[in-house]
Amino acid sequence: MQKTLSTTVSFDGNALHTGESVRVNLVPSDANTGITFVRTDLDNAEIPALVRYVNRTNRQTILQNGEATVGTVEHLMASLYALGIDNLRIELNGSEIPILDGSAAPLVDLIIEAGTKEQPIEKNYYTLEEPFVYKDDDGSEIMALPSEDFEVSALIDYGSSVLGPQHAQLTKMTDFRKEIASARTFSFLRELEPLLDQGLIKGGDLNNAIVYVDQEMAPGTLDKLKKAFGKDNVDVTQFGTLNNINLRFSNEAARHKLLDVVGDIALLGRPLKARIIATKPGHGVNAEFTKALAAKIKKQENKPQAPKYDPNAVPVKNVEDIMGLIPHRSPFLLVDKIMTLTADRVVGVKAVTMNEPFFVGHFPGAPVMPGVLQIEAMAQCGGILALSSVPDPENYLTYFIKLDNAKFKQKVVPGDTLIFDLKLISPIRRGIVHMLGRAFVGNTLVCEAELMAQITK
């Protein structure tokens, strides 16, 4: 089930890139509202936490809606995703989420302390059913593979003599706090000076960012760092990092990159069941992967989806039950069993064999099931739904009165199993039944039409 927080909680701190002091309130919200950032300093401008609002990915993920932006959202989004939070209003009075200690651990602890509340709507999982890969021109690659859960691995290699190739893996989101959340953000000293010159990392200090030193420092660099960080002493440790910080993991950099991957994929806007393998990940490739996956999902879900059919499942109605509802008999009974029957939907099955009488003349040497009979079979399923609504179906018949938008997508041949899915377009009134019907072979749509019929006593 979907979750939100049990109560409102707040935190404040300095932003890493702008240096501004920001206060953040995490406010519970209703089911199906998703996660939304709210700029309280900009007339409560709302920015949905969705990948289509990603504006920039320069060492952080920045979302924008209209004139309102919010940056460094990845650590908070990863924390919410790992703890299963689906709906939340994130109010802040600045343009960036505070960096805190450079990791997600304080955020995870705050959310755990607040507690979660289950909501009466199921989570909208997307279950990946086939491999999906995104690559960029810089050699970064993110691969998603089918999985029953969400798991992530990250491999980084910066060609650095100090920070060698590293790998991190998370197979259970329940281990996120212990294995990943406390890994802090990092940078190379060679990258630091240009960032300082650009006016970035104003909120950074030696307590919230690991700085790797893999080349000789130019004269005056230490003095510049002392001034920037407000430290009396800045030096290089035996591990090739600036001092005043102890690594929490030998592969802390890879773990932090994995954290960023989780946070950026959380902008998909729904929980994902897939195994993610990220090679040389970064906010840019993370966002592009998530955008590409979101586009794939949208395209897929805009297509008519075949009902899940398990041939081993016990049908709701077998052929004897069907003959008790509708008057059709051989050779014109075109439904073998009903798998789903509700007040507004019916799913039926027809096994097409070479023994069908219509194949004798349609066509000799090239048997194809007539489209009109596919429509008739759908109509019989619709009749089963309609006649299930009356107490004495044996006293009623259903007659076609209208057929619209019939389309035949692919031929149906012996050996195919037709799965019919019909849904009421409007409630049955005065005996008028108006339905949208689709026929599938496997996952392929072969026929669809709008059907209208009348129940007559």
C-alpha positions as MATLAB code, in Angstrom:
seq = 'MQKTLSTTVSFDGNALHTGESVRVNLVPSDANTGITFVRTDLDNAEIPALVRYVNRTNRQTILQNGEATVGTVEHLMASLYALGIDNLRIELNGSEIPILDGSAAPLVDLIIEAGTKEQPIEKNYYTLEEPFVYKDDDGSEIMALPSEDFEVSALIDYGSSVLGPQHAQLTKMTDFRKEIASARTFSFLRELEPLLDQGLIKGGDLNNAIVYVDQEMAPGTLDKLKKAFGKDNVDVTQFGTLNNINLRFSNEAARHKLLDVVGDIALLGRPLKARIIATKPGHGVNAEFTKALAAKIKKQENKPQAPKYDPNAVPVKNVEDIMGLIPHRSPFLLVDKIMTLTADRVVGVKAVTMNEPFFVGHFPGAPVMPGVLQIEAMAQCGGILALSSVPDPENYLTYFIKLDNAKFKQKVVPGDTLIFDLKLISPIRRGIVHMLGRAFVGNTLVCEAELMAQITK';
ca = [
       0.000    0.000    0.000;
       1.043    3.613   -0.524;
       2.693    5.454    2.375;
       3.166    8.960    3.674;
       4.640   10.274    6.938;
       2.730    9.968   10.173;
       3.510   13.556   11.143;
       5.232   16.692    9.871;
       8.968   16.909   10.569;
      11.477   19.663    9.793;
      15.197   20.181    9.350;
      17.439   23.050    8.320;
      20.984   23.603    7.174;
      23.180   25.184    4.546;
      22.926   24.459    0.840;
      26.099   22.989   -0.657;
      26.154   25.000   -3.888;
      24.543   28.314   -2.908;
      25.524   28.467    0.749;
      22.065   29.743    1.727;
      20.415   28.660    4.973;
      17.278   26.669    4.163;
      14.509   25.213    6.313;
      12.608   22.186    5.044;
       9.266   20.798    6.246;
       8.205   17.268    5.297;
       4.399   17.334    5.364;
       2.158   14.236    4.957;
      -0.091   14.291    1.870;
      -2.987   12.273    0.472;
      -2.728    9.065   -1.533;
      -1.995    9.412   -5.249;
      -0.661   12.972   -4.829;
       2.977   11.938   -5.225;
       5.958   13.896   -3.944;
       5.942   17.654   -4.532;
       8.454   20.366   -3.622;
       6.864   23.647   -2.527;
       8.849   26.916   -2.528;
       7.278   28.784    0.396;
       9.451   31.812   -0.438;
       7.912   31.972   -3.943;
       4.161   32.074   -3.156;
       4.091   28.300   -2.595;
       5.164   27.495   -6.146;
       4.952   23.728   -6.643;
       7.545   21.551   -8.378;
       6.531   17.882   -8.819;
       9.321   15.401   -8.096;
       9.230   13.942  -11.588;
      12.017   13.491  -14.107;
      10.300   15.622  -16.738;
      10.962   18.630  -14.488;
      14.741   18.039  -14.405;
      16.341   21.258  -15.619;
      20.063   20.818  -14.943;
      22.388   18.117  -13.648;
      25.617   20.007  -12.953;
      26.920   18.092   -9.909;
      23.367   18.005   -8.561;
      19.862   17.313   -9.783;
      17.841   20.511  -10.217;
      14.087   20.520  -10.850;
      12.236   23.476  -12.347;
       8.582   24.358  -12.878;
       8.059   27.810  -14.331;
      10.410   30.188  -12.543;
      10.688   28.017   -9.424;
      13.657   25.662   -9.006;
      14.882   23.272   -6.332;
      18.341   21.720   -6.337;
      20.246   18.880   -4.668;
      17.072   16.814   -4.393;
      18.813   13.459   -4.883;
      19.680   12.609   -1.247;
      16.183   13.349    0.027;
      14.544   11.537   -2.897;
      16.735    8.470   -2.298;
      15.762    8.467    1.385;
      12.052    8.680    0.606;
      12.305    5.986   -2.054;
      14.248    3.616    0.182;
      11.692    3.991    2.983;
       8.729    3.533    0.631;
       7.268    7.051    0.900;
       4.949    7.672   -2.055;
       3.169   10.893   -1.113;
       4.716   13.943    0.552;
       4.702   17.723    0.429;
       8.245   19.096    0.824;
       8.116   22.751    1.819;
      11.346   24.790    1.687;
      12.206   28.484    1.855;
      15.163   28.357   -0.516;
      16.361   26.975   -3.835;
      18.277   23.936   -2.584;
      17.913   21.085   -0.112;
      20.542   21.448    2.669;
      23.563   19.203    2.288;
      23.711   18.313    6.022;
      26.669   15.920    6.465;
      26.919   15.190    2.729;
      24.990   11.933    2.985;
      21.385   10.763    3.283;
      21.769    9.307    6.790;
      20.344   12.315    8.718;
      17.348   12.382    6.381;
      16.680    8.655    6.734;
      16.903    8.925   10.519;
      14.496   11.879   10.537;
      11.945   10.021    8.409;
      12.223    6.889   10.544;
      11.718    9.000   13.664;
       8.603   10.613   12.158;
       7.141    7.222   11.259;
       5.108    6.221    8.228;
       1.377    5.866    7.686;
      -0.127    3.320    5.318;
      -2.748    4.661    2.918;
      -5.749    2.774    1.448;
      -4.456    2.766   -2.142;
      -2.063    0.225   -3.655;
       1.377    1.313   -4.826;
       1.650    1.829   -8.566;
       4.624   -0.462   -9.234;
       6.190   -0.724  -12.646;
       7.593   -4.206  -13.154;
      10.242   -4.354  -15.861;
       9.670   -7.358  -18.125;
      12.601   -7.033  -20.539;
      16.112   -5.550  -20.391;
      16.389   -1.798  -20.907;
      19.710   -0.024  -21.510;
      20.747    3.612  -21.793;
      24.258    4.692  -22.852;
      25.784    8.113  -23.368;
      28.727    9.293  -25.445;
      31.040    9.440  -22.421;
      30.976    5.695  -21.813;
      28.401    5.747  -19.025;
      25.766    3.021  -19.100;
      22.741    2.181  -16.998;
      21.120   -1.192  -17.550;
      17.828   -2.341  -16.060;
      17.031   -6.043  -15.898;
      13.830   -7.810  -14.829;
      13.669   -8.538  -11.088;
      11.063   -9.217   -8.419;
      12.522   -6.424   -6.279;
      14.467   -3.188   -6.680;
      18.225   -3.688   -6.463;
      21.129   -1.524   -7.591;
      24.830   -1.861   -8.256;
      27.254    0.886   -9.260;
      30.733    0.722  -10.781;
      32.915    3.844  -10.942;
      36.342    4.452  -12.446;
      37.762    7.967  -12.774;
      41.184    6.850  -13.925;
      42.577    8.265  -10.692;
      45.717    6.994   -8.968;
      44.102    7.670   -5.591;
      40.482    6.728   -6.202;
      40.732    3.491   -8.152;
      37.847    1.477   -9.615;
      35.136    0.896   -7.015;
      31.962   -1.159   -6.890;
      28.952   -0.990   -4.585;
      25.795   -3.083   -4.456;
      22.443   -2.927   -2.692;
      20.211   -5.989   -3.002;
      17.625   -5.073   -0.359;
      16.230   -1.599    0.204;
      15.876   -2.484    3.875;
      19.695   -2.307    4.023;
      19.813    1.223    2.593;
      20.356    2.940    5.961;
      23.183    0.630    7.004;
      24.952    0.161    3.666;
      24.362    3.278    1.569;
      22.720    6.223    3.347;
      25.807    7.394    5.264;
      28.091    7.540    2.197;
      29.030   11.194    1.636;
      29.394   13.274   -1.495;
      32.902   13.643   -2.921;
      35.014   15.619   -5.336;
      38.576   15.806   -6.637;
      40.797   18.693   -5.616;
      41.482   19.366   -9.300;
      37.733   19.983   -9.690;
      37.442   22.024   -6.529;
      39.245   25.191   -7.526;
      37.156   25.815  -10.675;
      33.970   25.160   -8.638;
      35.082   27.687   -6.054;
      35.840   30.148   -8.834;
      32.327   29.554  -10.248;
      30.794   30.396   -6.902;
      29.643   26.837   -6.238;
      30.024   24.643   -3.088;
      29.650   27.659   -0.812;
      28.111   25.415    1.798;
      30.792   22.759    1.544;
      33.338   22.095    4.238;
      35.512   19.232    5.311;
      32.642   17.736    7.315;
      30.227   17.144    4.425;
      32.367   16.361    1.385;
      35.246   13.992    0.713;
      37.970   15.638   -1.371;
      40.379   13.313   -3.171;
      43.857   14.647   -4.043;
      45.435   12.780   -6.959;
      47.889   15.383   -8.254;
      50.375   17.848   -6.866;
      48.869   21.007   -5.431;
      49.801   24.329   -6.956;
      51.404   26.906   -4.660;
      48.788   28.767   -2.688;
      46.112   26.083   -3.099;
      46.173   25.139    0.579;
      45.781   28.782    1.572;
      42.835   29.129   -0.789;
      41.208   26.018    0.721;
      41.789   27.240    4.272;
      39.991   30.453    3.413;
      37.155   28.727    1.541;
      36.529   26.164    4.265;
      37.278   28.462    7.216;
      39.888   26.027    8.535;
      43.215   26.731   10.242;
      44.762   23.577    8.889;
      44.125   21.787    5.586;
      46.354   18.898    4.557;
      46.347   15.603    2.662;
      45.934   12.289    4.520;
      47.605    8.981    3.731;
      44.406    7.924    1.918;
      44.762   10.755   -0.585;
      41.913   12.816    0.864;
      41.897   16.180    2.550;
      42.092   15.914    6.316;
      39.503   16.367    9.092;
      37.384   13.549    7.706;
      37.542    9.791    8.093;
      36.195    7.557    5.365;
      33.166    5.572    6.512;
      33.700    2.851    3.888;
      36.661    1.883    1.768;
      34.358    2.245   -1.266;
      32.440    5.261    0.037;
      32.588    7.020   -3.335;
      30.898    4.104   -5.145;
      28.275    3.852   -2.406;
      27.498    7.540   -2.728;
      27.138    7.212   -6.492;
      24.721    4.346   -5.887;
      22.792    6.633   -3.505;
      22.569    9.248   -6.264;
      21.309    6.617   -8.730;
      18.484    5.693   -6.345;
      17.587    9.352   -5.804;
      17.526   10.178   -9.502;
      15.554    7.052  -10.455;
      13.041    7.973   -7.723;
      12.035   10.820  -10.066;
      10.283    8.159  -12.133;
       7.407    8.931   -9.765;
       6.522    5.347   -8.925;
       8.274    2.333   -7.376;
      10.205    0.145   -9.772;
      10.817   -3.584   -9.781;
      14.090   -4.010  -11.634;
      17.774   -4.710  -11.149;
      19.798   -1.598  -11.985;
      23.447   -1.900  -13.057;
      25.058    1.533  -13.355;
      28.525    1.885  -14.917;
      30.128    5.322  -14.466;
      26.869    6.858  -13.239;
      26.324   10.589  -12.753;
      23.346   12.898  -12.415;
      23.271   13.550  -16.161;
      23.147    9.936  -17.309;
      20.897    9.026  -14.355;
      18.347   11.625  -15.456;
      18.526   10.631  -19.120;
      18.054    6.960  -18.224;
      15.054    7.811  -16.056;
      13.559   10.014  -18.786;
      14.005    7.244  -21.356;
      12.452    4.675  -19.024;
       9.529    7.014  -18.260;
       8.942    7.447  -22.016;
       9.029    3.681  -22.532;
       6.514    3.151  -19.716;
       4.191    5.850  -21.053;
       4.265    4.385  -24.543;
       3.713    0.878  -23.231;
       0.869    1.799  -20.889;
      -0.876    3.873  -23.535;
      -1.176    0.690  -25.563;
      -4.082   -1.635  -24.778;
      -2.807   -4.246  -22.341;
      -3.806   -7.874  -22.666;
      -5.363   -9.388  -19.537;
      -3.097  -11.752  -17.638;
      -4.260  -15.224  -18.649;
      -3.248  -18.307  -16.723;
      -4.491  -21.405  -18.579;
      -4.137  -23.409  -15.365;
      -6.474  -21.128  -13.409;
     -10.005  -22.319  -12.675;
     -12.400  -20.321  -14.891;
     -15.177  -18.245  -13.380;
     -17.534  -19.944  -15.832;
     -16.838  -23.019  -17.933;
     -18.575  -23.847  -21.211;
     -21.520  -25.538  -19.443;
     -22.061  -22.410  -17.332;
     -21.847  -20.269  -20.465;
     -24.547  -22.297  -22.197;
     -26.729  -21.670  -19.161;
     -26.456  -17.919  -19.762;
     -26.573  -17.440  -23.539;
     -28.552  -19.406  -26.147;
     -25.704  -19.956  -28.631;
     -24.784  -23.541  -29.480;
     -22.383  -25.351  -31.818;
     -21.247  -24.384  -34.340;
     -21.903  -20.784  -33.246;
     -20.815  -20.776  -29.613;
     -17.526  -18.875  -29.826;
     -16.511  -18.607  -26.152;
     -14.895  -21.508  -24.269;
     -14.562  -20.068  -20.765;
     -14.819  -16.880  -18.721;
     -11.817  -15.958  -16.558;
     -13.046  -12.654  -15.066;
     -16.590  -11.431  -14.485;
     -17.360   -8.268  -12.528;
     -20.150   -5.699  -12.623;
     -18.487   -3.834  -15.492;
     -15.910   -6.159  -17.051;
     -15.635   -9.625  -18.573;
     -12.617  -11.578  -19.813;
     -13.262  -14.614  -21.999;
     -11.175  -17.155  -23.900;
     -11.608  -18.895  -27.251;
      -9.201  -21.553  -28.520;
      -9.126  -21.427  -32.317;
      -8.583  -24.827  -33.958;
      -8.476  -26.084  -37.528;
     -11.768  -27.900  -36.816;
     -13.760  -24.620  -36.903;
     -16.384  -25.035  -39.678;
     -15.693  -21.604  -41.176;
     -12.127  -22.604  -42.120;
     -13.560  -24.918  -44.812;
     -14.270  -21.920  -47.017;
     -12.309  -19.093  -45.364;
      -9.913  -19.708  -46.997;
      -8.932  -23.105  -48.507;
      -5.191  -23.430  -48.106;
      -4.914  -20.214  -46.032;
      -7.246  -20.488  -42.995;
      -8.084  -17.121  -41.407;
     -10.800  -16.505  -38.800;
     -13.289  -13.969  -40.225;
     -13.160  -10.610  -38.493;
     -16.948  -10.584  -38.187;
     -16.736  -13.763  -36.101;
     -14.111  -12.209  -33.843;
     -16.635   -9.424  -33.231;
     -19.366  -12.015  -32.653;
     -17.194  -13.819  -30.093;
     -16.602  -10.521  -28.273;
     -20.333   -9.839  -28.374;
     -21.042  -13.238  -26.803;
     -18.690  -12.331  -23.942;
     -20.555   -9.042  -23.606;
     -23.832  -10.942  -23.564;
     -22.548  -13.098  -20.701;
     -21.798   -9.931  -18.712;
     -25.183   -8.414  -19.553;
     -27.222  -11.531  -18.781;
     -25.351  -12.045  -15.511;
     -27.134   -8.898  -14.317;
     -30.614  -10.471  -14.487;
     -31.980  -13.241  -12.208;
     -33.415  -15.380  -15.044;
     -31.003  -15.135  -18.008;
     -32.640  -18.090  -19.745;
     -35.623  -15.801  -20.456;
     -33.551  -13.116  -22.232;
     -31.704  -12.610  -25.514;
     -29.234   -9.915  -26.542;
     -29.279   -8.309  -29.979;
     -26.723   -6.099  -31.709;
     -27.989   -2.574  -32.352;
     -24.737   -0.772  -33.149;
     -21.087   -1.374  -33.984;
     -18.474    1.422  -34.106;
     -14.735    1.823  -34.624;
     -14.079   -1.809  -35.492;
     -10.405   -2.397  -36.304;
      -8.606   -5.586  -37.226;
      -4.896   -5.440  -36.389;
      -3.663   -8.940  -37.173;
      -5.079  -12.120  -38.645;
      -6.204  -14.952  -36.349;
      -5.272  -18.466  -37.473;
      -5.601  -22.060  -36.195;
      -3.578  -22.557  -33.014;
      -4.247  -19.056  -31.679;
      -5.926  -18.535  -28.332;
      -8.118  -15.442  -28.330;
      -8.458  -13.514  -25.078;
     -11.403  -11.101  -25.040;
     -11.498   -8.115  -22.697;
     -14.730   -6.118  -22.594;
     -15.573   -3.182  -20.322;
     -18.773   -1.196  -19.963;
     -18.484    2.305  -21.427;
     -21.564    3.321  -19.472;
     -23.824    1.560  -16.934;
     -26.537   -0.736  -18.319;
     -29.778    1.282  -18.539;
     -33.133    0.139  -19.905;
     -31.504   -2.960  -21.307;
     -28.913   -1.041  -23.375;
     -25.379   -2.399  -23.084;
     -22.530   -0.240  -24.426;
     -19.065   -1.813  -24.263;
     -15.508   -1.426  -25.496;
     -14.174   -4.800  -26.598;
     -10.659   -5.913  -27.419;
      -9.293   -9.274  -28.544;
      -5.699  -10.358  -27.975;
      -3.501  -13.253  -29.018;
      -0.815  -13.347  -26.348;
       0.067   -9.684  -25.763;
      -0.849   -8.653  -29.313;
      -4.054   -6.725  -29.960;
      -5.777   -8.352  -32.950;
      -9.214   -6.738  -32.917;
     -11.148   -3.964  -31.158;
     -14.571   -2.348  -31.451;
     -17.297   -0.493  -29.593;
     -20.371   -2.695  -29.261;
     -23.921   -1.769  -28.384;
     -26.647   -4.332  -27.778;
     -30.073   -4.575  -26.179;
     -31.279   -7.146  -23.704;
     -34.728   -8.356  -24.680;
     -37.028  -10.564  -22.580;
];
